[in-house]
Amino acid sequence: MVHFDYYPKDRAQVHALEHRLESVIKRANAGELGESELHVDGNDGYLYMYGPDPDRLYAVTSSIMKSSKLLKNAEVTKHYGSRDETFVMGRDRGQ
């Protein structure tokens, strides 16, 4: 899950990002992109991605996400069964 600042003027950017993420996830056979959640009043957006290996899914998508100005300082949460790992984009251990 990726939590980011969202404003209604960013809707086209979000859809373009979704398309890029969906494409790379499918090509890598790493999982799938779920339906995004964009709060009507702005401020909060969420991208949901699902796959059997959260580390692989992040590895496949991280370069696209890091290159998006929309996701600057976004919060990423990887779910490992009953355990979660949350970090701010650009400050993850992979940097």
C-alpha distance (Angstrom), angle and dihedral (degrees) to the residues before:
residue distance angle dihedral
M1 . . .
V2 3.80 . .
H3 3.81 120.0 .
F4 3.80 115.3 -162.8
D5 3.79 141.9 163.2
Y6 3.78 108.1 -90.2
Y7 3.76 131.2 -171.5
P8 3.83 124.7 -178.7
K9 3.84 90.7 -115.5
D10 3.84 87.2 64.4
R11 3.81 95.1 61.5
A12 3.84 95.1 106.6
Q13 3.81 90.5 48.3
V14 3.79 90.7 50.9
H15 3.81 92.2 51.5
A16 3.81 91.8 48.9
L17 3.81 89.8 49.8
E18 3.80 91.2 48.7
H19 3.80 90.4 52.6
R20 3.82 92.3 51.0
L21 3.81 92.9 46.8
E22 3.79 93.3 46.6
S23 3.79 90.8 50.9
V24 3.81 96.3 49.9
I25 3.82 93.1 44.1
K26 3.82 91.6 51.8
R27 3.82 93.4 45.3
A28 3.81 90.5 52.4
N29 3.81 92.2 42.9
A30 3.82 86.3 -132.3
G31 3.81 99.5 137.3
E32 3.78 133.8 -78.9
L33 3.77 143.0 -67.0
G34 3.79 111.9 -114.3
E35 3.78 126.7 -151.9
S36 3.78 113.3 -66.6
E37 3.78 121.4 -126.5
L38 3.80 116.1 -138.3
H39 3.77 116.9 178.0
V40 3.80 111.2 -129.7
D41 3.80 92.8 -134.8
G42 3.80 91.1 52.0
N43 3.79 127.7 -126.1
D44 3.81 99.5 94.8
G45 3.77 130.3 62.6
Y46 3.79 129.3 167.3
L47 3.79 130.5 -163.8
Y48 3.79 115.4 -161.6
M49 3.79 121.8 -157.7
Y50 3.78 125.3 177.5
G51 3.78 131.3 -162.6
P52 3.80 142.0 133.5
D53 3.83 93.8 -102.3
P54 3.82 117.4 41.8
D55 3.81 92.5 -168.2
R56 3.80 92.7 54.3
L57 3.80 91.6 44.9
Y58 3.80 90.1 52.4
A59 3.81 92.0 45.6
V60 3.81 90.1 53.1
T61 3.82 94.9 47.5
S62 3.81 104.9 30.2
S63 3.81 98.3 88.9
I64 3.82 90.9 53.8
M65 3.78 92.6 45.5
K66 3.81 94.0 46.4
S67 3.81 90.8 50.6
S68 3.82 91.7 54.4
K69 3.80 115.4 95.6
L70 3.78 86.1 -158.3
L71 3.82 90.6 66.3
K72 3.80 97.4 45.7
N73 3.80 105.9 140.6
A74 3.80 91.7 1.7
E75 3.79 117.3 161.4
V76 3.80 115.7 -120.9
T77 3.79 122.6 -159.8
K78 3.79 120.4 -168.3
H79 3.80 115.1 -163.4
Y80 3.81 117.8 -146.9
G81 3.78 103.3 -179.4
S82 3.80 104.4 -79.5
R83 3.83 94.2 -4.6
D84 3.81 127.7 76.6
E85 3.80 131.9 -163.1
T86 3.81 116.5 -158.9
F87 3.79 127.2 -174.6
V88 3.79 140.5 154.2
M89 3.82 115.2 -99.7
G90 3.80 108.9 -102.0
R91 3.78 92.1 25.4
D92 3.79 97.0 68.8
R93 3.78 121.2 123.8
G94 3.81 90.2 -105.8
Q95 3.82 92.0 70.9
